[in-house]
Amino acid sequence: MNVAIIGAGLAGLACGCELADAGHRVTLLERRPWAGGKAYSFVDDETGGTVDNGQHIFMTCTTAYIDFLRRIGTLHLTKRQRRLRVAVFDAQGRRSDLAAVPLPPPLHLLPSFATYRHLSLADRARVARGVTAITRVSPDRRNDFDDVTFGDWLRGNGQSESVVRDFWDLIVVPALNCRSDDASAAQALFLFHEGFLASAESAAVGVPMAGLSQLHAEPAVRYIESRGGQLVTRSAIEIIDVRDGRVEAIVTAAGERLVFDAYIAALPPAQLLGVLPESSRAQPPFSSLNVIRMSPIVNLHLWFDRPVLGIDFAAFAGSDLQWAFNRTRIAGAEDSGEEHLVLSQSAADRYADLDKAQLLDLLMPQLRRALPAARSSHLMRSVLIKEPDATFVPSPGLRRPGAATPIENLFLAGAYTDTGWPATMESAVRSGIQAARTVAAWSPQTHPAPVTVA
């Protein structure tokens, strides 16, 4: 079949690789000059270094994403822990690590948690009670809690407001890009079951050593092209022309009318609604897409004249700081004597309207207090990158669409679709594979002639 994939983000790339391997002719249509969607990199003009639009991590449990990297030949460009270890600094610079040891869950976290000094002994006992409650919810009962927030679920299981804020949100905010009071309890329970309680290794963190474009987009495009597919950039879709229950063509902003056997929309919900005809937008599941809330992520890149963190990454408790990633160390470039940190702020509604100077004024004093080595350092350069609609919010009661749609030859891919996973790179990859396999199982009634887009 000739298949058009609208959108060359991670979901579209994973979909294209899967279809290409199955022998289908793939055309990726991307409105921007590059592929990668919300996971791309560029070269900073001043430093000459590679800068990602956002800091991304994965875990051992994200098996589809790891297999995708293995498929396109770039898994070696990542740095992976054997088991979870995260340094957590409080506002005064005191460090406590959360680390897994080779014991059965949940005992694998017990030794480090027993000495975790950012919570009182009473609060640690509350967290232990919460973990026990999570283990008592079987996977087939998670959806019973889909209509309540994780915050309410936690409070119903003995967690105080301060423990929700200072411990549970330390994990939930970067993982779900929202706070416990905004997330479905079912989705948060999934996160803890799959990520932290499945095994002693499941939550081990992986980080890209190379830029995201080098890790995902460029090798995936080469993979697709080597199997007869193509990427067409600067190809914005104006309308998906639907007639008699099927897509007849897609029309670009330049007025080109392109015809394929099947069409996969790998677009964010708002963009998808913008290219569907009004009659289709009124149909389920499209009619429910406008209720999907999006959440911003803000990344502040900082270049210091000396090492200030000294480890790959760290989390922060009791301040505005959330996570810091040492891109210099992760890339193995410590010999430079300088250090490139990324401060990643998820669920960043509070920070999304601040400019760079305001963010620096807010975060730099807190960073210097939390990291003693930063106090005598000189900040040489900073770059602010905002993703206003970075991911969807897994709100209580949210019904996510599947790959198939009521339009016969139109299919959906994207992290927001019903993969079971939160808005992660894992969900994006799974959605692409799911869409590709749904298309492959579908038999078109007609077969238009092959299309080549100039």
LOSEKE-593975 format. One record per residue (C-alpha): y, x, z; residue in one letter. Coordinates in steps of 0.25 Angstrom, whole numbers, padded with zeros to 4 digits, always signed. Layout:
<sites>
YXZA ...
</sites>
This chain:
<sites>
+0000+0000+0000M +0015+0004-0002N +0021+0002+0012V +0035+0003+0016A +0039+0008+0030I +0053+0004+0034I +0058+0014+0044G +0053+0029+0046A +0053+0030+0061G +0041+0034+0069L +0034+0020+0066A +0037+0021+0051G +0032+0035+0050L +0019+0032+0058A +0017+0020+0050C +0019+0028+0037G +0009+0039+0041C -0002+0028+0044E +0000+0021+0031L +0000+0034+0023A -0013+0038+0029D -0019+0025+0025A -0015+0027+0011G -0003+0018+0010H +0010+0022+0002R +0021+0023+0013V +0036+0022+0010T +0045+0025+0023L +0059+0019+0022L +0069+0024+0031E +0084+0021+0032R +0088+0034+0038R +0088+0048+0031P +0076+0052+0040W +0063+0047+0046A +0060+0046+0060G +0067+0033+0065G +0071+0035+0080K +0063+0048+0081A +0070+0058+0072Y +0077+0072+0074S +0088+0079+0068F +0094+0093+0068V +0106+0095+0078D +0118+0101+0070D +0123+0110+0081E +0110+0115+0087T +0101+0114+0075G +0090+0108+0084G +0082+0096+0081T +0086+0084+0089V +0078+0071+0090D +0085+0058+0090N +0078+0055+0103G +0068+0061+0112Q +0054+0056+0110H +0042+0059+0118I +0027+0054+0118F +0015+0054+0127M +0001+0057+0126T -0002+0042+0126C +0006+0040+0113T -0006+0043+0104T -0001+0036+0091A +0011+0044+0091Y +0003+0057+0094I -0006+0054+0083D +0006+0051+0074F +0011+0065+0077L -0003+0071+0074R -0004+0064+0061R +0009+0069+0056I +0006+0083+0061G +0017+0085+0072T +0010+0083+0085L +0011+0098+0087H +0027+0096+0087L +0026+0089+0101T +0025+0094+0115K +0015+0087+0124R +0011+0087+0138Q -0003+0086+0143R +0001+0077+0154R +0014+0070+0158L +0024+0079+0166R +0038+0074+0167V +0049+0081+0175A +0058+0071+0182V +0072+0076+0187F +0080+0068+0197D +0095+0068+0197A +0096+0080+0206Q +0086+0088+0197G +0074+0087+0206R +0061+0087+0197R +0048+0079+0199S +0038+0079+0188D +0029+0067+0184L +0016+0073+0179A +0002+0069+0176A -0010+0076+0181V -0024+0075+0176P -0028+0063+0185L -0032+0049+0181P -0020+0040+0180P -0012+0036+0188P -0016+0048+0197L -0011+0058+0186H +0003+0056+0190L +0001+0055+0205L +0003+0070+0209P +0017+0071+0202S +0021+0057+0207F +0018+0060+0221A +0028+0071+0221T +0038+0064+0212Y +0051+0065+0220R +0061+0056+0212H +0055+0044+0219L +0053+0042+0234S +0039+0041+0240L +0041+0026+0241A +0045+0025+0226D +0033+0034+0222R +0024+0024+0229A +0031+0012+0222R +0028+0019+0208V +0014+0022+0212A +0013+0007+0215R +0019+0004+0201G +0009+0014+0194V -0003+0007+0201T +0002-0007+0196A +0003-0002+0182I -0011+0003+0182T -0016-0010+0187R -0010-0017+0174V -0021-0016+0164S -0017-0014+0149P -0021-0028+0146D -0012-0034+0156R +0001-0026+0152R +0006-0037+0143N +0006-0047+0155D +0019-0039+0160F +0026-0039+0146D +0036-0050+0150D +0041-0042+0163V +0049-0029+0164T +0042-0017+0169F +0053-0016+0179G +0049-0030+0185D +0035-0026+0184W +0038-0013+0192L +0046-0020+0203R +0034-0030+0204G +0025-0019+0207N +0033-0013+0218G +0043-0004+0210Q +0057-0003+0216S +0070-0003+0207E +0072+0012+0209S +0057+0016+0206V +0058+0008+0193V +0071+0015+0189R +0067+0029+0194D +0053+0030+0191F +0048+0019+0181W +0060+0020+0172D +0058+0035+0171L +0046+0032+0163I +0049+0018+0157V +0063+0021+0151V +0059+0033+0142P +0046+0027+0138A +0051+0013+0135L +0066+0015+0133N +0069+0004+0143C +0069+0003+0158R +0058-0004+0166S +0066-0017+0167D +0067-0018+0152D +0053-0015+0148A +0041-0024+0148S +0031-0021+0159A +0020-0022+0149A +0026-0011+0140Q +0029-0002+0153A +0015-0004+0158L +0010+0001+0144F +0018+0013+0145L +0013+0017+0159F -0002+0013+0156H -0002+0021+0142E +0008+0032+0146G +0006+0036+0160F -0007+0030+0166L -0017+0031+0154A -0020+0045+0157S -0015+0058+0163A -0011+0063+0149E -0005+0050+0143S +0009+0052+0148A +0010+0066+0143A +0023+0068+0136V +0025+0074+0122G +0038+0078+0116V +0042+0082+0101P +0044+0097+0100M +0050+0095+0086A +0061+0085+0081G +0056+0070+0079L +0058+0071+0064S +0049+0083+0063Q +0039+0077+0073L +0038+0063+0066H +0047+0059+0054A +0045+0071+0045E +0030+0074+0046P +0027+0059+0046A +0035+0057+0033V +0028+0069+0027R +0015+0063+0031Y +0018+0050+0024I +0023+0057+0012E +0011+0066+0010S +0003+0053+0009R +0011+0047-0002G +0022+0040+0007G +0037+0042+0007Q +0049+0041+0016L +0062+0035+0010V +0074+0038+0019T +0088+0031+0018R +0081+0018+0014S +0086+0007+0023A +0079-0006+0021I +0089-0018+0019E +0079-0029+0019I +0064-0032+0020I +0063-0043+0009D +0053-0053+0014V +0048-0065+0005R +0037-0074+0007D +0032-0067+0019G +0031-0053+0014R +0040-0041+0011V +0043-0041-0004E +0052-0028-0003A +0062-0020+0006I +0076-0018+0001V +0083-0006+0005T +0098-0004+0008A +0100+0002-0006A +0094-0010-0013G +0080-0005-0016E +0069-0015-0015R +0056-0009-0011L +0042-0015-0012V +0030-0011-0004F +0017-0017+0000D +0020-0017+0015A +0032-0014+0023Y +0033-0009+0037I +0046-0010+0045A +0046+0002+0055A +0060-0002+0059L +0066-0006+0073P +0067-0021+0075P +0082-0022+0073A +0081-0015+0059Q +0069-0023+0055L +0076-0036+0058L +0088-0031+0050G +0079-0029+0037V +0071-0042+0038L +0075-0055+0031P +0081-0065+0040E +0069-0074+0038S +0059-0063+0043S +0068-0060+0055R +0066-0074+0060A +0050-0072+0060Q +0042-0066+0071P +0040-0055+0075P +0054-0051+0068F +0061-0062+0076S +0058-0055+0089S +0063-0041+0085L +0077-0044+0089N +0073-0045+0103V +0068-0031+0104I +0078-0023+0112R +0080-0008+0109M +0084+0003+0119S +0092+0015+0116P +0088+0030+0119I +0099+0041+0121V +0096+0056+0119N +0106+0066+0123L +0102+0080+0117H +0108+0092+0125L +0108+0107+0122W +0110+0116+0134F +0112+0131+0133D +0100+0133+0143R +0088+0126+0148P +0091+0115+0157V +0077+0107+0158L +0067+0117+0156G +0055+0107+0153I +0052+0098+0142D +0057+0085+0147F +0061+0079+0160A +0064+0065+0165A +0075+0061+0175F +0076+0052+0187A +0088+0046+0194G +0099+0049+0183S +0103+0045+0169D +0094+0056+0163L +0081+0051+0158Q +0073+0062+0151W +0077+0076+0145A +0069+0083+0135F +0070+0098+0133N +0070+0099+0118R +0071+0114+0118T +0059+0116+0127R +0051+0105+0120I +0053+0112+0106A +0049+0126+0112G +0063+0132+0110A +0067+0137+0124E +0070+0151+0119D +0083+0145+0114S +0089+0146+0128G +0095+0132+0126E +0090+0118+0129E +0090+0105+0121H +0088+0093+0130L +0087+0078+0126V +0091+0068+0137L +0084+0055+0133S +0089+0042+0138Q +0080+0030+0136S +0084+0015+0138A +0098+0021+0136A +0107+0009+0135D +0116+0015+0146R +0118+0028+0138Y +0118+0022+0123A +0133+0019+0123D +0137+0033+0129L +0142+0044+0120D +0137+0058+0121K +0148+0063+0130A +0146+0051+0140Q +0131+0054+0140L +0133+0069+0143L +0142+0065+0154D +0132+0056+0160L +0119+0064+0158L +0123+0079+0159M +0127+0079+0173P +0114+0072+0177Q +0106+0082+0168L +0113+0094+0175R +0110+0088+0189R +0095+0085+0186A +0093+0098+0179L +0098+0110+0186P +0097+0120+0174A +0106+0110+0166A +0118+0113+0176R +0122+0126+0171S +0119+0123+0157S +0128+0121+0145H +0127+0109+0136L +0129+0114+0122M +0127+0102+0114R +0123+0087+0115S +0118+0076+0105V +0117+0062+0109L +0107+0053+0101I +0106+0038+0104K +0095+0028+0099E +0101+0015+0102P +0088+0007+0098D +0078+0018+0101A +0067+0009+0106T +0063-0006+0109F +0063-0011+0123V +0049-0016+0127P +0055-0028+0134S +0047-0038+0141P +0041-0048+0132G +0044-0041+0119L +0035-0044+0108R +0033-0033+0098R +0029-0036+0084P +0017-0030+0077G +0015-0023+0064A +0013-0035+0056A +0023-0046+0053T +0024-0060+0047P +0029-0053+0034I +0016-0049+0027E +0019-0035+0022N +0029-0031+0033L +0025-0023+0045F +0032-0017+0057L +0031-0004+0064A +0040+0002+0075G +0039+0005+0090A +0043-0009+0093Y +0031-0016+0087T +0019-0020+0095D +0012-0007+0098T +0011-0009+0112G +0019+0004+0115W +0033+0005+0119P +0044+0010+0110A +0038+0024+0108T +0035+0033+0097M +0020+0029+0100E +0024+0014+0097S +0031+0018+0084A +0019+0026+0079V +0009+0015+0083R +0018+0004+0076S +0018+0012+0063G +0003+0014+0064I +0001-0001+0067Q +0010-0005+0056A +0003+0004+0046A -0011-0001+0050R -0006-0016+0049T -0001-0013+0035V -0014-0006+0031A -0022-0018+0035A -0013-0028+0027W -0016-0030+0013S -0004-0033+0004P -0006-0044-0006Q +0002-0036-0017T +0004-0022-0020H +0017-0018-0026P +0018-0005-0034A +0020+0008-0026P +0035+0010-0022V +0042+0023-0023T +0056+0023-0016V +0065+0034-0022A 
</sites>
